[in-house]
Amino acid sequence: MIPVKAYAAYDAENPLKPYTFERKEVGTHQVQIEILYSGVCHSDIHTAKGEWGPVNYPLVPGHEIVGRIVAVGSEVSKFKVGELAGIGCFVDSCRTCPSCQAGEEQFCDEGMTQTYNSVERGTDIPTRGGYSTSIIVDENYTLHVSEKLDLKGVAPLLCAGITTYSPLRYLKVGKGHKVGVLGLGGLGHMAVKFAVSFGAEVTMLSHSPSKEADAKKLGAHHFALTSNPQTMESLANSFDFILNTVSAKHDHNAYLNLLKTNGTMIVVGAPPAPAEIPVFTLIMKRRSIIGSLIGGIKETQEMLDYCAEHNITSDVEIIDMSYINEAYERMNKSDVKYRFVIDMASLK
């Protein structure tokens, strides 16, 4: 067994604190990664607080992981010791269902094995994530990371990056399209970067005037203050796509009205309450609303390669592991630009 240092939530009420556990020895098709950086996703908070269903405590969150391979199994062919590697939101799937066979393991019919708060397939061993010094994963669920990019900014690509990249690629967003990005946070800032790089004309939609300078700095061509009724009226029937990253309760209908005929709202934010969608908003303009999760291994690798080629990373604030509870508090206040990333050397 391999001893691992970590931080864990021991229950839904109390702060995260140090935790030590053991990982199994490296299997024949597995790689061991010394974790260098772990991004902090809002999903970590929801899960740690038990807001998204049952939790197997102690919970070690973290699914935006980059590090260096320190050991490989005897049958591993895709990775070598010393290479950089990444792990995203899942570490396994059934491998045989239509979704897995199509390279969309995130939609596995049996449910993907999440990087944390799942159990290893065929066992009762809990999966534990990236707020730890080391992780062991099957090579087929491990990603190559380029040496070209700053690893600190690469970590959030494994969730925030692929969550926005995947639907934009699926809908073939590009030159000639007008795209609205709703919400400027961890997801929204990546949506702006990708949509602009794909050639779309991008407008940041925000209720906060203070976000305008940042939106323009990220590459947005326009900024629209959604708290202004006149602005909202002027934008009616304007966009081919709106990428909705908002995870708080909001009026979807108001933003659906900004879509052109045949326009599509892409929902990647997860508000706590169901949305009310008057059907006439959709049927009178043949608008649609779709949801999207993350991406499969193949598409996530494509995204990482694209980012290396175009020098795209997340904007991050680096923290020590011991700062994680303060980071959670600040995230709940939207006080981060735009992703916290833990320097895991601070845990050793």
C-alpha positions in Angstrom: 0.0 0.0 0.0 1.1 3.6 -0.7 0.7 6.2 2.1 -0.9 9.4 1.0 -1.3 12.8 2.7 -4.5 14.7 2.0 -7.2 17.1 3.2 -10.7 15.7 3.7 -14.2 16.7 4.7 -15.1 14.4 7.7 -18.7 15.5 7.6 -21.0 18.1 6.0 -20.7 20.7 8.8 -17.1 21.1 9.7 -14.1 22.5 7.9 -11.8 20.3 5.9 -8.7 19.1 7.8 -5.6 16.9 7.3 -6.2 13.2 6.5 -3.9 10.3 5.8 -4.9 7.2 3.9 -3.4 4.5 1.7 -3.8 3.8 -2.0 -3.3 0.3 -3.5 -0.1 -0.5 -5.3 0.1 0.4 -9.0 -1.7 -2.2 -11.1 -0.5 -3.6 -14.4 -2.4 -1.0 -16.5 -2.2 1.9 -14.0 0.0 4.9 -13.5 0.9 6.7 -10.3 0.9 10.5 -10.5 2.6 12.7 -8.0 0.1 15.5 -7.8 1.6 19.0 -8.3 -1.6 21.1 -8.6 -5.2 20.5 -7.9 -8.0 22.9 -9.0 -10.8 23.8 -6.7 -14.2 23.4 -8.3 -17.6 24.6 -6.9 -18.6 20.9 -7.2 -16.1 20.2 -4.4 -18.1 22.4 -2.1 -21.5 21.1 -3.0 -20.3 17.5 -2.5 -18.4 18.2 0.7 -21.5 19.8 2.2 -23.7 16.9 1.1 -25.8 19.1 -1.1 -25.7 16.8 -4.1 -26.7 13.5 -2.4 -25.0 10.9 -0.2 -21.4 11.3 0.7 -18.9 8.7 1.7 -16.9 10.5 4.4 -14.1 11.1 4.9 -14.2 12.8 1.5 -11.1 13.9 -0.4 -12.3 16.2 -3.1 -10.5 17.4 -6.3 -11.0 16.5 -9.9 -8.8 19.0 -11.7 -5.4 17.3 -11.3 -2.0 17.7 -12.9 1.2 16.1 -11.9 4.1 13.9 -12.9 4.1 10.2 -13.4 6.4 8.5 -10.8 5.5 4.8 -11.5 3.8 2.7 -14.3 2.4 -0.8 -14.3 4.0 -3.6 -16.3 1.5 -3.4 -19.1 1.3 0.4 -19.5 2.1 1.6 -23.0 0.8 5.1 -23.2 2.8 6.8 -20.5 6.4 6.8 -19.1 7.8 7.7 -15.8 8.7 11.5 -15.7 5.9 12.6 -18.1 3.3 15.1 -17.1 -0.3 13.8 -16.8 -3.8 15.0 -15.9 -6.9 13.5 -14.3 -10.3 15.0 -14.7 -13.7 14.3 -13.3 -13.8 10.5 -13.7 -11.3 7.6 -13.4 -13.3 4.7 -14.9 -16.5 3.6 -16.6 -18.1 0.4 -17.7 -16.2 0.6 -21.1 -18.8 -1.5 -22.9 -22.0 0.6 -23.2 -22.8 2.6 -26.4 -21.6 5.8 -24.7 -18.3 4.4 -23.6 -17.7 2.7 -27.0 -18.4 6.1 -28.6 -15.7 7.7 -26.5 -18.2 9.6 -24.3 -17.5 7.9 -21.0 -19.0 10.8 -19.1 -22.4 9.5 -20.2 -21.7 5.9 -19.3 -25.0 4.0 -19.0 -23.8 2.4 -15.7 -22.5 5.8 -14.4 -18.9 6.9 -14.7 -16.6 6.3 -11.7 -16.0 9.8 -10.4 -12.6 10.8 -9.2 -14.0 11.2 -5.7 -17.1 10.1 -3.9 -17.5 7.0 -6.0 -16.2 3.5 -5.4 -13.6 1.7 -7.5 -15.5 -0.6 -9.9 -16.1 -4.1 -8.6 -15.0 -3.1 -5.1 -16.2 -1.1 -2.0 -13.0 1.0 -2.0 -13.9 4.7 -2.1 -12.3 6.9 -4.8 -10.4 9.9 -3.3 -9.4 12.9 -5.3 -6.8 15.5 -5.9 -6.5 17.2 -2.6 -3.8 14.6 -2.0 -0.2 14.0 -2.7 -0.6 11.1 -5.1 -3.2 9.3 -7.2 -3.3 6.0 -9.1 -5.4 5.7 -12.3 -5.8 3.4 -15.3 -3.8 4.7 -18.2 -6.9 4.8 -20.4 -8.4 7.4 -18.1 -5.2 9.4 -17.8 -4.4 12.4 -20.0 -1.2 13.7 -21.6 -0.3 17.3 -20.5 2.0 19.5 -22.6 5.3 20.8 -21.1 4.5 24.1 -23.0 1.9 25.4 -20.6 2.0 26.7 -17.1 0.7 23.8 -15.0 -1.0 26.0 -12.5 -3.4 27.2 -15.2 -3.7 23.8 -16.8 -5.3 22.1 -13.8 -8.8 23.8 -14.1 -8.9 22.8 -17.8 -9.7 19.3 -16.6 -13.2 20.4 -15.5 -13.9 24.1 -16.2 -12.1 23.9 -19.5 -13.7 20.7 -20.9 -17.1 21.7 -19.6 -17.2 24.7 -21.9 -15.1 23.3 -24.7 -17.3 20.3 -25.3 -20.6 21.9 -26.0 -19.1 24.6 -28.2 -17.4 21.9 -30.3 -20.5 19.7 -30.3 -22.6 22.6 -31.8 -19.7 23.5 -34.1 -19.6 27.1 -32.8 -17.2 29.3 -34.9 -16.9 32.1 -37.3 -20.1 33.9 -38.2 -21.8 32.9 -34.9 -22.9 35.3 -32.2 -22.4 33.8 -28.8 -23.5 35.2 -25.4 -21.7 33.9 -22.3 -23.9 34.2 -19.2 -21.9 34.5 -16.0 -18.2 35.4 -15.6 -16.7 32.9 -13.2 -14.6 29.7 -13.5 -16.7 28.4 -16.3 -17.6 31.7 -17.9 -14.0 32.9 -18.3 -13.1 29.7 -20.1 -16.2 29.9 -22.3 -15.1 33.4 -23.4 -11.6 32.2 -24.2 -12.7 29.2 -26.2 -15.6 30.9 -28.1 -13.3 33.8 -29.1 -10.5 31.4 -30.2 -13.1 29.5 -32.4 -13.8 32.7 -34.3 -17.2 33.6 -32.8 -18.4 37.1 -31.9 -18.7 37.0 -28.1 -20.7 39.1 -25.8 -20.4 38.7 -22.0 -23.8 38.9 -20.3 -23.5 40.0 -16.7 -25.6 41.8 -14.1 -22.5 43.3 -12.6 -20.9 46.4 -14.3 -17.6 45.7 -12.6 -17.1 42.7 -14.8 -16.8 44.7 -18.0 -13.1 45.4 -17.9 -12.3 41.8 -17.1 -14.6 40.4 -19.9 -12.8 42.6 -22.4 -9.4 41.6 -21.1 -10.4 37.9 -21.6 -11.2 38.7 -25.2 -15.0 39.3 -25.2 -15.9 41.6 -28.1 -18.9 43.1 -26.2 -20.3 43.5 -22.7 -24.0 43.7 -21.9 -25.4 44.7 -18.5 -28.3 42.3 -18.0 -29.6 44.3 -15.0 -30.5 47.1 -17.5 -34.0 46.5 -19.0 -33.2 48.6 -22.0 -30.1 46.6 -22.7 -32.1 43.3 -22.5 -34.7 44.7 -24.8 -32.1 45.8 -27.4 -30.6 42.3 -27.4 -33.8 40.4 -28.1 -33.3 37.9 -31.0 -29.5 38.6 -31.1 -27.6 35.4 -30.4 -27.1 32.0 -32.1 -26.0 30.5 -28.9 -26.0 31.4 -25.2 -23.7 29.4 -22.9 -25.3 29.6 -19.5 -22.8 29.0 -16.7 -24.9 30.4 -13.8 -25.4 28.0 -10.9 -27.7 30.3 -8.9 -31.4 30.6 -9.3 -32.2 32.9 -12.3 -34.8 33.6 -14.9 -33.9 31.3 -17.9 -36.8 32.8 -19.9 -35.4 36.3 -19.9 -32.2 35.0 -21.6 -34.0 32.6 -24.0 -35.6 35.7 -25.5 -32.2 36.9 -26.5 -31.8 33.9 -28.9 -32.5 34.2 -32.6 -34.8 31.9 -34.4 -33.3 28.4 -34.1 -31.0 29.6 -31.4 -29.7 27.4 -28.6 -29.1 27.9 -24.9 -26.4 25.6 -23.6 -26.8 24.9 -19.9 -23.6 24.0 -17.9 -24.4 25.7 -14.6 -26.5 23.7 -12.1 -28.9 25.9 -10.0 -30.3 24.2 -6.9 -34.0 24.6 -8.0 -35.7 23.5 -11.3 -36.0 26.1 -14.0 -39.4 27.3 -15.3 -39.4 27.5 -19.0 -42.6 28.8 -20.7 -42.9 26.7 -23.8 -44.0 29.6 -26.0 -40.5 31.1 -25.6 -39.2 28.0 -27.3 -41.9 27.2 -29.9 -42.5 30.7 -31.3 -38.8 30.9 -32.5 -37.9 27.2 -32.6 -35.4 27.8 -29.9 -33.9 25.0 -28.0 -32.2 24.5 -24.6 -29.7 21.7 -24.1 -27.5 20.5 -21.2 -23.9 19.4 -21.3 -21.6 17.8 -18.8 -17.9 17.4 -19.4 -16.2 15.5 -22.2 -14.9 12.0 -22.8 -11.2 11.1 -22.6 -10.7 11.5 -26.3 -12.3 15.0 -26.4 -10.6 16.1 -23.2 -7.2 15.2 -24.7 -8.2 17.1 -27.9 -9.0 20.1 -25.7 -5.7 19.9 -23.8 -3.8 19.7 -27.2 -5.8 22.6 -28.5 -4.9 24.7 -25.4 -1.2 23.8 -25.8 -1.3 24.9 -29.5 -3.2 28.1 -28.8 -1.6 29.0 -25.4 -4.9 28.8 -23.5 -5.0 28.3 -19.7 -7.2 29.3 -16.9 -6.7 32.4 -14.8 -5.9 31.2 -11.3 -5.0 32.2 -7.8 -2.5 29.8 -6.2 -3.1 28.8 -2.6 -1.6 26.5 0.0 -3.6 23.4 1.0 -4.1 24.9 4.5 -6.1 27.8 3.0 -8.8 25.6 1.5 -11.5 26.5 4.0 -11.0 30.2 3.4 -11.0 29.5 -0.3 -14.4 27.8 0.0 -15.8 30.8 1.8 -14.5 33.2 -0.8 -15.9 31.0 -3.7 -19.3 31.2 -2.1 -18.9 35.0 -2.3 -17.6 34.8 -5.9 -14.4 36.3 -4.7 -11.9 34.6 -7.0 -10.5 35.3 -10.5 -11.3 32.7 -11.7 -10.2 29.5 -10.1 -8.3 28.6 -7.0 -5.5 26.1 -7.6 -3.8 24.3 -4.7 0.0 24.0 -4.8 0.2 20.4 -3.5 3.9 20.9 -2.4 2.4 22.8 0.5 1.0 19.5 1.8 4.2 17.5 1.8 
